[in-house]
Amino acid sequence: MSDDLLKWRSEFPILDKTVYLISHSLGAMPKATYDQLHEYADLWATRGVRAWAEGWWEMPVTLGDELAKIIGADPGTVVMHQNVSICQSLILSCFDPTPERNKIVYSELNFPSVMYVYEAHARDGKLRIETVKSDDGMTVPLERLLAAIDETTLLVPFSHVLFKSAFLQDAKAIVERAHEVGAMVVLDTYQSAGTVPFSVKDLNVDFATGGSVKWLCGGPGAGYLYVRPDLQAKLEPKTTGWMAHEAPFSFDTKLRYASNISRFLHGSPAIPALYAARSGYRVINEIGVERIREKSVRQTNYLIQLAEEAGFQVTSPKNAAQRGGTVTVAHEHAGAMTKELLRREFIVDYRPGAGVRISPHFYTKDEELELVIEEMKKIAASNAYQEVAGAAF
């Protein structure tokens, strides 16, 4: 069938050499990133310290505005940071827990780095964490999560799409329940932004955070933080620095917070990473997430069909409305199978308890889905596979 999104394949060099099905982990790099990083190096080489006043200083906000279009946010509501761990810590630093409101609610399938942040902050006894259990290790019962959110809840940091299984959580229901009892939410959009359409405004989330590494094809080191406009002047982050100051170049020894989204910045930004991220954002915005999602649903449905016809067990949700852009395929020796697929230039990865993670994106051909499943069948039946079947990945 005709697929006009394949015209973008030529913009991603790695697609010429591999079957690249790992955009849930590291999206393919656009050719334009070469130019972006050259622009950065050339500006540093020719303008030196003047580059700060010629665009570098504003980049965490100006690039945040480009990212904002992807997640349905207004200009001036997103700032760039190095990663999600920093963003979660910064959000948490805005609050002083009380005995009456000190509970953090999240599921056991949250991304571990996020849990580490909250567990570390809970060591002083001021926070208490309620971890919602999963019955199958792949999904989180919505009613169980909603029931855990009560009048003592401070924050609910949850993944829009679970990294392990691609289970798409009901963000609207979670946000509404949290607000009903006076709690706030932190929506982790790392596995949804760029492949699942949504609007942080329509969802009315308090905070959202994610990164550019995956579906946004923006590379590492460029995380982002959304703060709802009405909260911006009310909160005073303790994780802070001179970029959060109202007049940073006054070098005032007393912190006076900026009145806008800049108050959620801290120290000097990672400028090269911001340059690298920009080209991916522009591609996603030009295509549109709705078109990407339409293709993603079609291809993940096809991938599930191919996997099941080949005798493999699919552990991701079968219902596309409950699934992000990834399909996980279970096998007794999924780690060893993944290792062999990588050796053969089929780029996928593996997560314990889930299986082989396979992710088509807008630049993926249908034939590549057929090829990867066929290759998995060959590996499962081969003597070479039997030799590595016990190997840890």
N, C-alpha and C positions, 0 to 999 in steps of 0.2 A: 504494500500500500504506500501511497505517497506520504512523505514525512518532511515537511518544509523546514523543520528545526535542524535537520541534518546538514543544512548549509553552514551551520556553525562549526562543524567538525574540523574544518581546515584552520580554525583559529586556536586549536589545542594540539600542540606538537606531539604529546605523548600518545595520542590516539592513532598515530601512524605506525606505532611499534608494538602496541600492546592491546589486549582486550581489557579496557579499563573500567572496572565495575566497583569502584571503591569511593565514590563521591560522598558517602556517609562518613568517611574518615579524612580523606584529603582530596578535594576536588581537583580536576585537571587544571593546569596553569594556562591562562590565555596568552597568546603571543604578545598581546599589548603590554603585558607585565614587563617584558624586556624593556620596552620604551619607557614605561613608568619609572623603573629603577634607574635607567640611564638618565632620565630627567632629574631625579633626585641627586645622583652623583654629579651631574653636570652643574646643577645649581650650587651644590656644596663647593665644587671645585672653582667655580667662577665668581660666586657671590659671597662665599664664606659666611661670616656671622650675620651678614645682612639678610640671608635667606630666612631667618626667623621672622623678620618684619615683612617679608615678601611672600608669606603664605604658610610657612611652617607652623607658626604659633597658633593659627586658627584651624589647622587641619583636624584636630580632634572633633571640632564642631562642624566644619564644612563637609568633611567626609561622613560624619554622623548624619548630616542632612540627606546624603545620597543613600545611605543605608535605610534611613527612615521611610523612604518610598517603598521599600521592599516589605516592611513590616506594618505598613498602614499607619505610620506616625506622622505628626506634623513637624515642620522644620523647627529647630530649636528645642527638641525634646530628646535627642540622642547624642551621646558623647562616646568617643572611642577610648578604649583601654587595652591593656596587653592581653587579658584573658578573663574568663568567667569567674575564676577564683577571686581575683581582685574585685570584680564587680559585686560579687556576693558579700565579700567582707566589707566593702564600702557601704552597701545598703544596710547591713546589720549594724554598722557603726553609727547609723542615724538614730538608733533607738536605745532607750534606757529601760530594760525590762523591769517590771514590778511583780510582786507575788501574785497580783490579780491578773496580769497578762504577761506571761513569760514562756508560752509554749510554742515550739516550732513543730510543724507537721509536714512530713514528707513520706514517700513510700520507700521501701527497701530496694526498689528498682531505680531510684534516683541515680544520677551519675556520681560515682564515688567522690570525685574531687569536691563536689558541692557539699556532700555529707561531711567530709573532713573539715570544711570551714566551720560548719555549725557545731560539730562535735568539739572542735578546739575551743570555740567561744563558750561552750557549755561547761568547760572544766572548772570555772570559778563558781558554779552552782547557781548562777543567776538565770540561766536558761534551762528549760527541760525539753527534751525531744521525744515526740511520739512518732514511731516509725510504723507505718501501715504495711501489713504483710500482704504478699501476693500468694495466691493459691497454686499457681502454675509456673512461677518464675518468669513469666512473659508479659502478663497483664496485671493491672491493679483494679480491684472492684471499686467502682465509682462510689457506691453507697457507703462502703467501708471508709473510704477517704473522707467523704463528706461528714460522716458521723464523728470522725476524729477532730474536726474543726469546730471548736466551741468558743464560748465567751472568754476563755483564758488564752486563746491563740493570739500570738503576735504576728507571725509570718508563716506563709505557706509557700516554700520554694519548690516548684515542681516542673518536671520536664514536659513540654508540649508533646513531644514524641520521644518515647523511651529508646535509649541508645542500643539496648540489647536486642529488642524484638521489633522495633518500629511501631509499637502500639501507640496510637494517637489518642491522647486523653481528652476528656471533655472539659476544655479550659473554661468555657462559659459557665458551666454548672459549678465548677470549683471556685471561680471568681465570685459568683453570686452568693455562694454559701459563706465564703470568707467575709465578704462585705456585710452580709446579714448579721454576723456576730461581731463586727467591728475589727476584724483582722485584715491584713494586707497580703497580697500575693506577689511572688517573684516568678514570672514565667520564663523558663529556660527554653529559648527558641533555637538552640544550636542545631537540632535535628529536624527543624521544620522550616526555618527561614530559607527561602530560595527554592523550595519544592512543595510546600503546602501553603496555599493562600490563607492569610488571616490578617486582621487589623487589631493592633493593640488598643486603638481607640474604641472600636466596636465591642471588644471584649472588656473594656474598661479596666485593664490591668493597672496595678500601681507601679510595678517595675517589670522590665523585661531585659533579658541579657542573653548573649550568645557570642558566637565567633565567626570568623570568615573562612576557616580552614576547610569546611565541608562543602555543602551545596552551593555556597556563594562563590566558590573558586577564587578566594582571595588570599589564601595562604595563612601561615601562622603569625601570631603576634598582634592580631587586630581584633580584639574583642570589642563589644559595644554594650552600652547601658542606656535603656530608655527609662525616663522618669516622668510620670504623669504631670502635666503642666501645673495643676493646682497644688501639687506637693513640692514644687521646686523651691519656693520661697519659705516653706515651713520647716524643712529638714536641714540639719547642720551635721554633715558627716564628720566623724572623728578620724576616719581614714582620709587624710587630706594633704594638701601641699600648696605650693605657691600659685599654681594655675587656678586654684579655686578662689583666690583672693580677688576682691573687687578691683583693685589696682595693683597687679602683681609687680609692676616695675617701679612702684613706690618703695619697695623693699621695707615696708612697714613691719615692725616686729609684732604687731597685734593683727591677728587674722580678722579681716572683715570679708565675709562671704560675698561672692558675686550674687547678684539678684536673679540670675538666669541659670541655664543648664550648666554653665561653667563651674558652678559651685560643687559639682560632682566630679570634677577633675582632681588631680593631685600633683605629682611631680612631672618633670619633662616627659613628653610622649616619645614613643618609638617611631620616629618619622619614617624610616625605610619600610617598616611593615605597613604603614598607612598608604604609602605610595603603591606598594605591591597589591593591596586589597582593592584599590580603586577600579582597576580594569574589570575585575569579576563583577563588582556591583553594577557597572555600566552594562555589561552583557545581560545580567539578570533583569535589570530594569527595562532594557530594550525589548527583550523577548516577552516579559510579563510572567509572573508566577502562575497565573491562571492557565496559560498555555503549557507551561512546564508541568503543572499538576495533571492536566488532561492526558498528556503523553505518559507521565509517570504511572497513573492508574492503569492505563492500557497495557503498558509494558510489564508492570509488576503482576497484573492478572495473568498475562501470558507466561511470565516466568514461573509463577505458581503452577500453572497448567503443565508446563514442560517438566518441572521438577517432580510433580506427582505422577505424571505418565511414565517417568523414568524410575519410579519406585522409591523416591526420596520423601522424607517427611518434612513438611513445611511447618515451622514453628511460629512464624509471624501470623498476625490475624488474616483470615481469608477475606473478610469484609473490607473493601477498600476504604470505606468511610471511617474505619478504625485503624488504618495503616498509613504510615508515612511512606517514604520513598524506598525503603529497604525490604528485601525478602531474606529471611534466615532459613537455611536448609540444614536440618539435623542429619548427622551420620555418626556412627559409633566412634569413628576415628577422624572427626572433622578437622582437628588441628593438623594432623599429618596430611590430610587431603588438601588443606589450604596451603601448606608448605609446598606440596608438589604442584599445585596450580600456579603458585607464584613462580616456581622454577620454569614453568612452561609459558610464562608471560600472560597468564590470566590473573589480573590484579584484583584480589578480593581479600577479605580477612576473616577472622574467626573469633568468637566469644564463647567462653565456657558456658555450658548449659543452654546455649542457643543454637550454635552451629556455624556454618559458613554464611557470612553476611555478603549479599550481592545487591548492588545498587545501580540500576540504570539511571541515566540523567538525560537531559535534553539532547545531548550529543551522541547518544547510544543507538546503534543499529539493532533492529530486531534479530538479525542473524547472529549478533554477538551473544544474545541470550541463548539461542540454540546451541552455539558453539560451547559456551561454558558448561551447560548441562551435559552435553555430549562428552565433554572432556572429563567431567566428574564421573560419568558412567565408565569411561575407559580406565580412569585411575582406580576406581573401586574394584574393577575386575583384573587389574594388572598385577604381575609378580612384583614389579617395582614398588607398587603401592604397598603390597604386603610386607616388604622389607622395611618400610618407614612407618608402618601402621602404629607402632607403639611409641613413635617419637613424640616428644612434647613440642608444641609450637610456641 
